[in-house]
C-alpha cells in the first residue's frame, strides 16, 4: 500500500475550514506546550473540508481505495487486552495518546506476535498527552490484539484501509519546522514507511516564533533532506499569504506581512536547491486576491489573519493534486 503523509502545521491539521474544533476547550493555553512538544495534533477530522480530506476523497475515487472509522473511545485507556476485527482490511491506523510514563504494548495479528511498541513522550503537547499514529498491516488477517505490558496509553481514534493508497494527516498546530523535525519526523518514518511526503512548509510558525529567515531555511532544508532520503517522492507546498502586521515585542523587524514573504521565498529556494517539486499555493492565492482590499480578502478567502477558510482549503487541494497526480 502506498502511504501518503501530509505534514505541516495548523493548515494541514485543518484549522480555518468550517468544522475545525478544539477537543479540549476547557484547557487553559498555559497548560499546553505546543511549539516545543512532541507528537501529533488531536484536532484532525475525517469528515471535514480540510485540504487533506479533499485529497483523500479524490485519491480514493481515482484508485478505488477505501477508508472507514474504527470505533474506539476518545482518550479511553488501554487496559489488559483489546481485540479488533480486521477481516477484509489491508491496514489499520490507530492514533494513541502517549505520556511521560514509559509504556510497552504488544501487538498480535491472528494470535501471532506482530510488534512491540514503546510509548513515551518527554514533552507532551496537550497537557499530559501527545498523539501518535501507528499503522498495523493486516491483509489476510482476521483480528488485531493489543496487550498492555506496562505503563499507560490511551486510544484517540482508529481507521481501517483497503486498496492501494492511503492518505494520513500528520498536521501539528503551532509547530515550527525545527520542532517537527527534531520531535516527530523520525517517528513518522519508522511507523509508516511513507511512499510520499506532501509537506507544508511550516512558514508561519517559524516567522511568528522569531526564527530568522536563514534559520528557517536551514531547518526546512534539514527536514526536506530527511524526507527525500526516506520516501520515493517528496513535494513541498508553500502556504497562504497572511493578513496584516503582527505585534510581537522583540521581533519588530519581522512583524510585517511583507517581511513574511521572505520566509515564503526561502521555502521555494530550499526546495529548488534539492530539485523537489513545489506546490506554490502562496503564489496562487496572490493571483486570486490581487487588487482586493484587505477586508475583501478576508471575506473571500480567510478565517482569520493566518488561516484560509474552506474555499482556501479547496485551492490547496487542487494545487497539490495537479502536482502529485502523475506520481501516484
C-alpha positions, 0 to 999 in steps of 0.5 A, a space after each residue: 500500500 502506498 502511504 501518503 503523509 501530509 505534514 505541516 502545521 495548523 493548515 494541514 491539521 485543518 484549522 480555518 475550514 468550517 468544522 475545525 474544533 478544539 477537543 479540549 476547550 476547557 484547557 487553559 493555553 498555559 497548560 499546553 506546550 505546543 511549539 516545543 512538544 512532541 507528537 501529533 495534533 488531536 484536532 484532525 477530522 475525517 469528515 471535514 473540508 480540510 485540504 487533506 480530506 479533499 485529497 483523500 476523497 479524490 485519491 480514493 475515487 481515482 484508485 478505488 481505495 477505501 477508508 472507514 472509522 474504527 470505533 474506539 473511545 476518545 482518550 479511553 485507556 488501554 487496559 489488559 487486552 483489546 481485540 479488533 476485527 480486521 477481516 477484509 482490511 489491508 491496514 489499520 491506523 490507530 492514533 494513541 495518546 502517549 505520556 511521560 510514563 514509559 509504556 510497552 504494548 504488544 501487538 498480535 495479528 491472528 494470535 501471532 506476535 506482530 510488534 512491540 511498541 514503546 510509548 513515551 513522550 518527554 514533552 507532551 503537547 496537550 497537557 499530559 498527552 501527545 498523539 501518535 499514529 501507528 499503522 498495523 498491516 493486516 491483509 489476510 488477517 482476521 483480528 488485531 490484539 493489543 496487550 498492555 505490558 506496562 505503563 499507560 496509553 490511551 486510544 484517540 481514534 482508529 481507521 481501517 484501509 483497503 486498496 492501494 493508497 492511503 492518505 494520513 494527516 500528520 498536521 501539528 498546530 503551532 509547530 515550527 519546522 525545527 520542532 517537527 523535525 527534531 520531535 516527530 519526523 523520525 517517528 513518522 518514518 519508522 511507523 509508516 514507511 511513507 511512499 510520499 511526503 506532501 509537506 507544508 512548509 511550516 512558514 508561519 510558525 517559524 516567522 511568528 516564533 522569531 526564527 530568522 529567515 536563514 534559520 528557517 531555511 536551514 531547518 526546512 532544508 534539514 527536514 526536506 533532506 530527511 524526507 527525500 532520503 526516506 520516501 520515493 517522492 517528496 513535494 513541498 507546498 508553500 502556504 497562504 499569504 497572511 493578513 496584516 502586521 503582527 505585534 510581537 515585542 522583540 521581533 519588530 523587524 519581522 512583524 510585517 506581512 511583507 517581511 513574511 514573504 521572505 520566509 515564503 521565498 526561502 521555502 521555494 529556494 530550499 526546495 529548488 536547491 534539492 530539485 523537489 517539486 513545489 506546490 506554490 499555493 502562496 503564489 496562487 492565492 496572490 493571483 486570486 486576491 490581487 487588487 482586493 482590499 484587505 477586508 475583501 480578502 478576508 471575506 473571500 478567502 480567510 478565517 482569520 489573519 493566518 488561516 484560509 477558510 474552506 474555499 482556501 482549503 479547496 485551492 490547496 487541494 487542487 494545487 497539490 493534486 495537479 502536482 502529485 497526480 502523475 506520481 501516484 
